[in-house]
Amino acid sequence: MNSAARQNTAAQRRQTSSRPATGRPREIARHWRAADGIDMFEADYKNFSFPKHSHDYYAFGTILNGAERFMTRGTNYVAARGQLLMMNPMQVHDGGPASDDGYQYQIMFIDPKVFGDLVTELSPKNSGLPFFGNCVVNDPELHLQLQDLHRLFRPDDDGANSLLERDSQLLYSAARLALRHADAPPYLYQPGLEDKRVQAVIDYMAAHLDANMSLDDLAMITGLSRFHLLRVFRAATGLPPHTYFNHM
């Protein structure tokens, strides 16, 4: 995020919590570094509004309750409960509640280089960064997936979430964002028959049942990209690697 955005985030964290008649605190926000190049943010706002600002990162948000209104590129938008909002790096926008009910949302900020690297894993043909022209989209499946990703990267999980599950869900989320909603969807490598490589992964898992292995660990065994590995493993077993490992 740029300096203006960081000041905004700091201002958000300084907001005092108030408790309305319903008993739910409002004007609260929380921001944390989830991983290198990935920040998470969540807020429950009744009245708070953002001035115009931009981020160095991509911003992908899920509206959990209420609705947010914002202006960007000269157009007014409203993102309501169940919808996704998407911002490109350096896209100037403001934001605030669309009604007196306020809004509750979660945002994932991704460094462009990190997001570009994730998209490159879909196929080596991919170069350049995806552009998201639609700022508000309906995608119930991805909405739930981004909520789950937010949960996996919470700082208070006490290590309960495996590296393998985090890596896999991050890659799945980035792929679905780019493939479904980028103006020019990236290439997608078509997997062939890699039964021996899948078996090598299963053998490695069986020999390391107590390990908190990462997707990188498994990709090194096979020589495949992480996303290619996810696809061929699921095609062969019917499950993603982290789910398969949890059942061993």
HELIX and SHEET records of a PDB file:
HELIX    1   1 SER A    3  ARG A   14  1                                  12    
HELIX    2   2 PRO A  112  THR A  120  1                                   9    
HELIX    3   3 PRO A  140  LEU A  152  1                                  13    
HELIX    4   4 LEU A  163  HIS A  181  1                                  19    
HELIX    5   5 ASP A  195  ALA A  207  1                                  13    
HELIX    6   6 LEU A  215  THR A  222  1                                   8    
HELIX    7   7 ARG A  226  THR A  237  1                                  12    
HELIX    8   8 PRO A  241  ASN A  246  1                                   6    
SHEET    1   A 5 ILE A  28  ALA A  35  0                                        
SHEET    2   A 5 ILE A  38  TYR A  45 -1                                        
SHEET    3   A 5 TYR A 103  ILE A 110 -1                                        
SHEET    4   A 5 TYR A  58  THR A  72 -1                                        
SHEET    5   A 5 THR A  75  ALA A  80 -1                                        
SHEET    1   B 6 ILE A  28  ALA A  35  0                                        
SHEET    2   B 6 ILE A  38  TYR A  45 -1                                        
SHEET    3   B 6 TYR A 103  ILE A 110 -1                                        
SHEET    4   B 6 TYR A  58  THR A  72 -1                                        
SHEET    5   B 6 LEU A  84  MET A  87 -1                                        
SHEET    6   B 6 VAL A 136  VAL A 137 -1                                        
SHEET    1   C 6 ILE A  28  ALA A  35  0                                        
SHEET    2   C 6 ILE A  38  TYR A  45 -1                                        
SHEET    3   C 6 TYR A 103  ILE A 110 -1                                        
SHEET    4   C 6 TYR A  58  THR A  72 -1                                        
SHEET    5   C 6 HIS A  93  PRO A  97 -1                                        
SHEET    6   C 6 PHE A  50  HIS A  53 -1                                        
END                                                                             
